[in-house]
Amino acid sequence: MDSILIVTTTLPTMDAARLLGQQLIDERLAACVQIQGGVQSIYRWDGKVCNDAEVLLSAKTATAQWKGIEAFIRANHPYQLPEI
């Protein structure tokens, strides 16, 4: 049996999270995706501190899928530098 990973990323809206989650399932890169709203993120970007509401996406996948899911998220995420 493959080891299981939970890959997380944050997105700006529920719609963006639903879209990316559906794509991960459609591409068979994740077996299950869970989406949780109401996440508050505090981070530094371009030299300033930001405080934004975000949506957390958690994708359950096999360890063997790591490179594929990481590349897919980077290519399809609305953020310039997504947290993965």
C-alpha positions in Angstrom: 0.0 0.0 0.0 1.2 3.5 -0.9 1.9 6.0 1.8 -0.6 8.8 1.9 0.0 12.5 1.8 -2.2 15.4 2.7 -1.2 18.3 0.5 -2.5 21.7 1.5 -2.7 25.1 -0.2 -4.7 28.3 0.4 -6.8 30.1 -2.2 -8.4 33.5 -2.4 -12.0 32.4 -2.8 -14.3 29.4 -2.3 -14.9 29.3 -6.1 -11.1 29.1 -6.8 -10.8 26.3 -4.3 -13.7 24.4 -5.7 -12.3 24.7 -9.2 -8.8 23.6 -8.3 -10.2 20.8 -6.1 -12.4 19.5 -9.0 -9.4 19.6 -11.3 -7.3 17.6 -8.9 -10.0 14.9 -8.7 -10.6 15.0 -12.5 -6.9 14.6 -13.2 -6.8 11.7 -10.7 -4.1 13.5 -8.7 -6.1 13.4 -5.5 -8.5 10.8 -4.1 -10.3 13.3 -1.9 -10.3 17.1 -1.6 -11.6 18.9 1.4 -12.2 22.7 1.4 -12.5 24.8 4.5 -13.4 28.5 4.5 -12.7 31.1 7.2 -9.0 30.8 7.3 -7.1 34.0 8.2 -3.6 34.2 6.9 -0.9 36.7 8.0 2.2 36.8 5.8 4.8 39.0 4.4 4.7 39.8 0.6 6.7 42.4 -1.3 8.1 43.9 1.9 4.7 44.4 3.6 2.7 42.4 6.1 -0.6 41.2 4.7 -3.7 39.9 6.6 -6.2 38.2 4.3 -9.2 35.9 4.5 -8.4 32.7 2.5 -9.8 29.2 1.8 -7.9 26.1 2.8 -7.8 23.2 0.4 -6.5 19.8 1.6 -5.9 17.1 -1.0 -5.4 13.4 0.0 -3.1 11.6 -2.4 -0.5 8.8 -2.6 3.1 9.7 -2.0 3.8 8.6 -5.6 1.6 11.4 -6.9 3.6 14.2 -5.1 5.5 15.5 -8.1 2.4 15.5 -10.3 0.2 17.2 -7.8 2.8 19.8 -6.9 3.4 20.7 -10.6 -0.3 20.8 -11.3 -1.0 23.2 -8.4 1.8 25.5 -9.4 0.6 25.6 -13.0 -3.1 26.1 -12.1 -3.1 28.1 -8.9 -4.3 31.8 -9.1 -1.4 33.0 -6.9 2.0 33.8 -8.3 3.7 31.8 -5.6 1.2 29.4 -4.0 1.8 27.8 -0.6 2.0 24.1 -1.1 
